[in-house]
Structure formats: structure tokens, C-alpha cells
Amino acid sequence: MSAPRAALSWSSGKDCTLALMEVRRQGLAEVVTLLTTTNSQFDHVAMHGTRDRILRAQARAVGLPLLNVPLPWPCSNEAYEARMAGAVERLKAQGITHVIFGDLFLEDVRAWREARMAECGMQALFPLWGRDTGALSRQMVDDGIRAHLVTLDPARLPADLAGAAYDHAFLDALPEGVDPCGENGEFHTAVLDAPCFAAPIPARRGETESRDGFVYADLVPLG
């Protein structure tokens, strides 16, 4: 039986990158497109703040088309669900039956995603679900996923870590109570290189700014 055709929910970060690698390694699905939501006001990935140019460079690096869903800012739940429903209909028209998510252990988030997908006639897949995040974070670094912190919650992490490399030194220095994968929203990352990338994405660290209670570090693509 052939693997189902799937879209991968792509945030630009480490978890979705590893999810893509795991799905391909295990043959769980044929990933045929990336699905991303962006903030239409700032032209950045929603929540992560990753620039659109880096997002599109990532899609080229993994060799997949990108279905971008622009969201208004601020965005109500009703607006989000309406725009996502439209995107899902486009996916279904391509014969896509599954959507892959990189979630790790938040039961309420998983239940919400599963319910929304079921309403649209789709099935959600969670290839990283339930893994120990301490071991998983080290695996990401050892596997060659090169990421940087692009968003952090300054109530949980020092603000000067915005833009820092997601590496063993960062993991060693994490304050107690901070999930090493940032699953509780402590931080978000953007990936510049990984084994599933055809080539690294050249970028430099840009300006850091605070807004809406978070600290954002810009990654500026080079070339």
C-alpha cells in the first residue's frame, strides 16, 4: 500500500524540520508540500517572526512547494479557521489526505489540531509525539539541524539569548523549568541548515526587538 500524500505544517523551526526527516525516514507519508501561516502585516512567519525570504529559501532547500496562508494582524480565531479551511480545500484538491505536525506533548494542542483536521476531512500525523524532549533536543543538534532562536519569552529566558545558536552550549545553559525544545512556548527557532536541506541558507543576525511580550531576533538572508 502506498504512503498517503501529506502536507507538512512548516513553522521554519527545528521541530518541523525533524518531523520532515522522520516522516521520510520511516516512510509514513509522501510529503508533497509545506503549509505555512504568515503575518501579512510584517511578512513574517506567524509567531516565529522568520522572514519570508528565509521561509522560501527553506522550501527550496528541502525541495518542496510552499502553500502560504497569510493571516491578518491581529487575527481572530474565526479568521484563522476560515483561511485555514480554504487552504485545506486546496490541499484536498491535490489528493492530499494528511497534515503532519511537529508537536511533542501538549495534549490540548493535539486534540485541537485533530478536531480541526477531522472537520475538514483530513487526518493529522504527529511523528515526534511523546518523545523525551531532553533526548530529542540533543538528537537535533547531533543530527546536524542548525537553528537559531528567533523568538523568546523574556519571562522564561534572558532576552540576550535571542538570535543564539540552538546547540549543546545553549541546551547546557537552559534555566531550570524551560523545556529544551521550547514546547511550552519559551522560544522558537529558524533552521538554516539540516540533513534534509540541499544547501545551507546563508544569513546574518539582524536587529533584535521586543513586541507583544516577546523578543524577536531577525535573521537576514545574504545574497
Buried (B, 14 or more C-beta within 10 A) or exposed (E): EEBBBBBBBBBBBBBBBBBBBBBBEEEBBBBBBBBBBBBBEBEBBBBBBBBBBBBBBBBBBBEBEBBBBBBEEEBEEEEBEEBBEEBBEBBBEEEBBBBBBBBBBBEEBBEEBBEBBEEBEBBBBBBBBEBEBEEBBBEBBEBEBBBBBBBBBBEBBEBEBBBBBBBEEBBEEBEEEBBBBBBBBBBBBBBBBBEBBEEEBEBEBBEBEEEEEBBBBBBEBEE
